[in-house]
Amino acid sequence: MVTMTDAAATRLVNQHASTGEDTMRRLIAGLSRSLAGEGISDALYDTLNGVLDGYAPADEGDAERIADLFRRSARQLVHMVPHLTLMYPTEEIRRLRTFRDSSVPADRLVPHLRRFALSISALLDLMGDDA
Protein backbone atom coordinates (compact mmCIF):
# COMPACT_ATOMS: atom_id res chain seq x y z
CA MET A 1 0.00 0.00 0.00
CA VAL A 2 1.21 3.49 -0.82
CA THR A 3 0.67 6.36 1.56
CA MET A 4 0.65 10.03 0.70
CA THR A 5 1.33 13.00 2.92
CA ASP A 6 -1.25 15.73 3.30
CA ALA A 7 1.13 18.19 1.64
CA ALA A 8 1.56 15.97 -1.43
CA ALA A 9 -2.20 15.40 -1.68
CA THR A 10 -2.88 19.14 -1.38
CA ARG A 11 -0.31 19.92 -4.07
CA LEU A 12 -1.89 17.37 -6.47
CA VAL A 13 -5.43 18.57 -5.82
CA ASN A 14 -4.47 22.20 -6.38
CA GLN A 15 -2.68 21.56 -9.70
CA HIS A 16 -4.35 23.12 -12.68
CA ALA A 17 -5.61 20.64 -15.22
CA SER A 18 -5.93 21.41 -18.88
CA THR A 19 -9.49 21.54 -20.08
CA GLY A 20 -8.58 22.30 -23.68
CA GLU A 21 -10.52 20.52 -26.40
CA ASP A 22 -7.42 18.81 -27.80
CA THR A 23 -6.44 17.51 -24.35
CA MET A 24 -9.95 16.22 -23.70
CA ARG A 25 -10.03 14.44 -27.08
CA ARG A 26 -6.71 12.71 -26.34
CA LEU A 27 -7.92 11.75 -22.86
CA ILE A 28 -11.19 10.28 -24.18
CA ALA A 29 -9.39 8.38 -26.95
CA GLY A 30 -6.87 6.96 -24.48
CA LEU A 31 -9.55 5.92 -22.02
CA SER A 32 -11.63 4.36 -24.78
CA ARG A 33 -8.67 2.31 -26.02
CA SER A 34 -7.84 1.25 -22.50
CA LEU A 35 -11.39 0.15 -21.70
CA ALA A 36 -11.79 -1.55 -25.07
CA GLY A 37 -8.66 -3.60 -24.50
CA GLU A 38 -10.16 -5.09 -21.36
CA GLY A 39 -13.07 -6.59 -23.27
CA ILE A 40 -11.32 -9.61 -24.74
CA SER A 41 -11.00 -12.50 -22.34
CA ASP A 42 -8.63 -15.45 -22.30
CA ALA A 43 -11.73 -17.67 -22.32
CA LEU A 44 -12.63 -16.28 -25.75
CA TYR A 45 -9.17 -17.04 -27.14
CA ASP A 46 -9.21 -20.54 -25.64
CA THR A 47 -12.67 -21.27 -27.06
CA LEU A 48 -11.76 -19.86 -30.48
CA ASN A 49 -8.65 -22.02 -30.60
CA GLY A 50 -10.64 -25.08 -29.57
CA VAL A 51 -13.39 -24.56 -32.14
CA LEU A 52 -10.93 -23.75 -34.93
CA ASP A 53 -8.80 -26.79 -34.03
CA GLY A 54 -11.79 -29.06 -34.53
CA TYR A 55 -13.26 -29.29 -31.02
CA ALA A 56 -16.81 -30.58 -31.24
CA PRO A 57 -19.18 -29.55 -28.44
CA ALA A 58 -20.04 -32.47 -26.14
CA ASP A 59 -23.77 -31.77 -26.28
CA GLU A 60 -26.30 -29.13 -27.25
CA GLY A 61 -25.79 -27.30 -23.94
CA ASP A 62 -22.04 -27.02 -24.56
CA ALA A 63 -22.65 -25.76 -28.09
CA GLU A 64 -25.10 -23.16 -26.79
CA ARG A 65 -22.59 -22.04 -24.13
CA ILE A 66 -20.00 -21.50 -26.88
CA ALA A 67 -22.52 -19.70 -29.08
CA ASP A 68 -23.45 -17.44 -26.16
CA LEU A 69 -19.79 -16.60 -25.51
CA PHE A 70 -19.33 -15.77 -29.20
CA ARG A 71 -22.48 -13.58 -29.24
CA ARG A 72 -21.38 -11.65 -26.14
CA SER A 73 -17.87 -11.25 -27.55
CA ALA A 74 -19.26 -10.09 -30.89
CA ARG A 75 -21.26 -7.35 -29.14
CA GLN A 76 -18.10 -6.20 -27.36
CA LEU A 77 -15.99 -6.32 -30.51
CA VAL A 78 -18.46 -4.19 -32.46
CA HIS A 79 -18.06 -1.48 -29.82
CA MET A 80 -14.28 -1.89 -29.52
CA VAL A 81 -13.35 -1.83 -33.21
CA PRO A 82 -13.55 1.95 -33.75
CA HIS A 83 -11.04 2.43 -30.93
CA LEU A 84 -8.59 -0.26 -32.01
CA THR A 85 -8.38 -0.06 -35.80
CA LEU A 86 -7.23 2.63 -38.17
CA MET A 87 -9.88 1.88 -40.77
CA TYR A 88 -13.33 0.60 -39.85
CA PRO A 89 -13.62 -3.01 -41.14
CA THR A 90 -17.13 -2.69 -42.56
CA GLU A 91 -17.34 -6.12 -44.21
CA GLU A 92 -15.97 -7.98 -41.17
CA ILE A 93 -18.38 -6.21 -38.82
CA ARG A 94 -21.31 -6.96 -41.15
CA ARG A 95 -20.34 -10.63 -41.20
CA LEU A 96 -19.90 -10.71 -37.42
CA ARG A 97 -23.32 -9.15 -36.86
CA THR A 98 -24.89 -11.66 -39.23
CA PHE A 99 -23.45 -14.58 -37.26
CA ARG A 100 -24.36 -12.94 -33.95
CA ASP A 101 -27.98 -12.42 -34.96
CA SER A 102 -28.46 -15.79 -36.69
CA SER A 103 -30.89 -18.34 -35.39
CA VAL A 104 -29.42 -21.74 -36.23
CA PRO A 105 -31.05 -25.17 -35.82
CA ALA A 106 -29.23 -27.56 -33.48
CA ASP A 107 -28.10 -29.85 -36.31
CA ARG A 108 -26.30 -26.90 -38.01
CA LEU A 109 -24.83 -25.36 -34.87
CA VAL A 110 -21.30 -26.85 -35.05
CA PRO A 111 -20.58 -25.60 -38.61
CA HIS A 112 -22.13 -22.26 -37.62
CA LEU A 113 -19.81 -22.05 -34.59
CA ARG A 114 -16.78 -22.70 -36.78
CA ARG A 115 -17.74 -19.94 -39.23
CA PHE A 116 -18.58 -17.62 -36.32
CA ALA A 117 -15.14 -18.38 -34.79
CA LEU A 118 -13.45 -17.58 -38.12
CA SER A 119 -15.31 -14.28 -38.28
CA ILE A 120 -14.25 -13.30 -34.75
CA SER A 121 -10.68 -14.42 -35.40
CA ALA A 122 -10.47 -12.39 -38.62
CA LEU A 123 -11.59 -9.26 -36.78
CA LEU A 124 -9.12 -9.85 -33.95
CA ASP A 125 -6.37 -10.23 -36.55
CA LEU A 126 -7.30 -6.87 -38.06
CA MET A 127 -7.17 -5.28 -34.63
CA GLY A 128 -3.60 -6.51 -34.26
CA ASP A 129 -1.60 -6.44 -31.06
CA ASP A 130 -3.99 -4.01 -29.37
CA ALA A 131 -6.60 -6.75 -29.06
Wavefront OBJ file of the C-alpha trace (Angstrom):
o trace
v 0.000 0.000 0.000
v 1.211 3.491 -0.824
v 0.675 6.363 1.557
v 0.651 10.034 0.701
v 1.325 13.004 2.922
v -1.250 15.731 3.298
v 1.130 18.190 1.643
v 1.558 15.970 -1.427
v -2.200 15.404 -1.684
v -2.882 19.136 -1.377
v -0.310 19.917 -4.073
v -1.888 17.366 -6.468
v -5.428 18.567 -5.818
v -4.474 22.196 -6.380
v -2.681 21.561 -9.705
v -4.349 23.120 -12.678
v -5.613 20.639 -15.221
v -5.926 21.414 -18.879
v -9.493 21.537 -20.083
v -8.585 22.296 -23.681
v -10.524 20.523 -26.403
v -7.424 18.812 -27.800
v -6.441 17.509 -24.348
v -9.952 16.221 -23.704
v -10.028 14.440 -27.079
v -6.709 12.707 -26.336
v -7.918 11.746 -22.864
v -11.185 10.281 -24.178
v -9.388 8.379 -26.946
v -6.867 6.963 -24.478
v -9.553 5.922 -22.016
v -11.630 4.356 -24.784
v -8.674 2.309 -26.024
v -7.844 1.246 -22.495
v -11.395 0.153 -21.703
v -11.786 -1.548 -25.066
v -8.659 -3.602 -24.502
v -10.157 -5.085 -21.360
v -13.074 -6.587 -23.268
v -11.321 -9.612 -24.743
v -10.995 -12.502 -22.340
v -8.633 -15.449 -22.303
v -11.728 -17.672 -22.319
v -12.631 -16.282 -25.745
v -9.170 -17.040 -27.143
v -9.213 -20.543 -25.635
v -12.665 -21.266 -27.059
v -11.762 -19.856 -30.484
v -8.647 -22.016 -30.602
v -10.638 -25.082 -29.572
v -13.390 -24.565 -32.143
v -10.933 -23.751 -34.930
v -8.800 -26.787 -34.026
v -11.789 -29.058 -34.528
v -13.256 -29.287 -31.024
v -16.809 -30.576 -31.242
v -19.180 -29.553 -28.439
v -20.043 -32.469 -26.137
v -23.767 -31.767 -26.282
v -26.300 -29.125 -27.246
v -25.787 -27.298 -23.941
v -22.044 -27.020 -24.555
v -22.649 -25.759 -28.086
v -25.103 -23.162 -26.792
v -22.595 -22.036 -24.135
v -19.996 -21.499 -26.876
v -22.520 -19.701 -29.083
v -23.454 -17.439 -26.156
v -19.786 -16.596 -25.509
v -19.330 -15.773 -29.197
v -22.479 -13.582 -29.235
v -21.378 -11.652 -26.136
v -17.874 -11.255 -27.552
v -19.262 -10.088 -30.895
v -21.261 -7.354 -29.143
v -18.097 -6.201 -27.365
v -15.989 -6.323 -30.508
v -18.462 -4.189 -32.459
v -18.065 -1.476 -29.818
v -14.282 -1.889 -29.524
v -13.346 -1.833 -33.206
v -13.554 1.953 -33.746
v -11.043 2.428 -30.931
v -8.590 -0.264 -32.005
v -8.384 -0.062 -35.796
v -7.228 2.635 -38.168
v -9.882 1.875 -40.770
v -13.329 0.603 -39.853
v -13.618 -3.007 -41.138
v -17.126 -2.695 -42.557
v -17.345 -6.123 -44.207
v -15.969 -7.976 -41.173
v -18.380 -6.205 -38.824
v -21.310 -6.958 -41.145
v -20.341 -10.634 -41.197
v -19.896 -10.713 -37.418
v -23.318 -9.146 -36.856
v -24.889 -11.659 -39.234
v -23.451 -14.578 -37.261
v -24.358 -12.945 -33.947
v -27.979 -12.421 -34.961
v -28.457 -15.792 -36.694
v -30.888 -18.344 -35.386
v -29.415 -21.743 -36.231
v -31.048 -25.167 -35.821
v -29.229 -27.562 -33.476
v -28.100 -29.848 -36.311
v -26.295 -26.899 -38.014
v -24.833 -25.356 -34.868
v -21.304 -26.848 -35.047
v -20.578 -25.604 -38.607
v -22.129 -22.263 -37.625
v -19.814 -22.045 -34.591
v -16.777 -22.697 -36.780
v -17.738 -19.943 -39.229
v -18.576 -17.619 -36.318
v -15.138 -18.376 -34.788
v -13.450 -17.577 -38.121
v -15.311 -14.279 -38.284
v -14.252 -13.299 -34.753
v -10.683 -14.420 -35.405
v -10.473 -12.386 -38.624
v -11.594 -9.261 -36.783
v -9.123 -9.854 -33.954
v -6.369 -10.229 -36.548
v -7.296 -6.874 -38.061
v -7.175 -5.279 -34.631
v -3.595 -6.508 -34.261
v -1.596 -6.441 -31.056
v -3.992 -4.010 -29.373
v -6.600 -6.753 -29.060
l 1 2 3 4 5 6 7 8 9 10 11 12 13 14 15 16 17 18 19 20 21 22 23 24 25 26 27 28 29 30 31 32 33 34 35 36 37 38 39 40 41 42 43 44 45 46 47 48 49 50 51 52 53 54 55 56 57 58 59 60 61 62 63 64 65 66 67 68 69 70 71 72 73 74 75 76 77 78 79 80 81 82 83 84 85 86 87 88 89 90 91 92 93 94 95 96 97 98 99 100 101 102 103 104 105 106 107 108 109 110 111 112 113 114 115 116 117 118 119 120 121 122 123 124 125 126 127 128 129 130 131
